[in-house]
Amino acid sequence: MQFNVPQFIEIEDKILGPLTLKQFLLFLGAALVLIFLWYLFRLAVVIIVGVPLLLFLGAGVFIKINGRSFFIYILSWFKFWASPRVYVWRRKQ
């Protein structure tokens, strides 16, 4: 008896055009934050806060480093710098 084996299971499904669901939700969240900033603050604040936010989220959506998403890479970087890297060996008595 033969069974069909799923292939390409590590590739995310494209939901909206070339975007996956995660990418679309990130763009939607960025748009909501920009709309929130637009109604609460002046144009200068929107530009100062919004442009870096859009650049960071755009990088997070589209850039992959060594096959990993940009956000996973940034989280790994923060974990590396936050965790202690000095190991002291003590013999138990």
C-alpha positions as CSV (number, residue, x, y, z in Angstrom):
1,M,0.0,0.0,0.0
2,Q,1.3,3.4,-0.9
3,F,0.8,6.7,0.9
4,N,1.2,10.2,-0.2
5,V,4.0,12.0,1.7
6,P,3.6,15.8,2.0
7,Q,6.5,17.7,0.4
8,F,7.7,21.3,1.0
9,I,6.2,21.5,4.5
10,E,8.7,24.1,5.6
11,I,7.5,26.6,3.0
12,E,4.7,28.9,4.3
13,D,1.5,29.3,2.2
14,K,1.0,32.5,0.3
15,I,-2.2,34.1,1.5
16,L,-2.4,37.5,-0.1
17,G,-0.3,37.9,-3.3
18,P,3.3,37.2,-2.5
19,L,2.8,37.7,1.3
20,T,2.3,35.0,3.9
21,L,-0.2,35.4,6.7
22,K,2.6,36.4,9.1
23,Q,3.9,39.0,6.7
24,F,0.5,40.4,6.0
25,L,-0.3,40.7,9.8
26,L,3.0,42.5,10.4
27,F,2.2,45.0,7.6
28,L,-1.3,45.4,9.0
29,G,0.1,46.1,12.5
30,A,2.5,48.6,11.1
31,A,-0.3,50.4,9.3
32,L,-2.4,50.5,12.5
33,V,0.5,52.0,14.5
34,L,1.1,54.6,11.8
35,I,-2.6,55.5,11.8
36,F,-2.6,55.7,15.6
37,L,0.5,58.0,15.4
38,W,-1.1,60.1,12.7
39,Y,-4.2,61.0,14.7
40,L,-2.4,61.6,18.0
41,F,0.8,63.4,17.1
42,R,2.2,66.0,14.6
43,L,3.7,65.1,11.3
44,A,7.3,65.4,12.6
45,V,6.7,62.7,15.3
46,V,5.0,60.5,12.7
47,I,8.0,60.8,10.4
48,I,10.6,60.4,13.2
49,V,8.9,57.3,14.7
50,G,7.1,55.9,11.6
51,V,9.9,55.7,9.1
52,P,12.3,53.6,11.3
53,L,9.3,51.5,12.3
54,L,8.4,50.8,8.6
55,L,12.1,50.1,7.8
56,F,12.4,47.7,10.7
57,L,9.2,45.9,9.9
58,G,10.0,45.9,6.2
59,A,13.3,44.2,6.9
60,G,11.6,41.8,9.2
61,V,9.1,40.8,6.5
62,F,11.4,40.4,3.5
63,I,15.0,39.8,4.7
64,K,16.2,36.3,5.5
65,I,19.6,35.6,7.0
66,N,20.9,32.1,6.6
67,G,17.4,30.9,5.9
68,R,16.0,32.4,9.1
69,S,13.7,35.4,9.3
70,F,15.1,38.7,10.4
71,F,13.0,38.7,13.6
72,I,14.4,35.3,14.6
73,Y,17.9,36.6,13.9
74,I,17.3,39.7,16.1
75,L,15.8,37.6,18.9
76,S,18.8,35.3,18.8
77,W,21.1,38.3,18.9
78,F,19.3,39.8,22.0
79,K,19.4,36.4,23.7
80,F,23.1,36.1,23.0
81,W,23.9,39.5,24.6
82,A,21.5,39.0,27.5
83,S,22.7,35.6,28.6
84,P,25.9,35.1,30.6
85,R,28.8,33.6,28.7
86,V,31.1,32.8,31.6
87,Y,31.1,29.3,32.8
88,V,32.9,28.4,36.0
89,W,33.6,24.7,36.6
90,R,33.2,23.7,40.3
91,R,33.9,20.2,41.4
92,K,31.2,18.9,43.7
93,Q,32.4,17.4,47.0
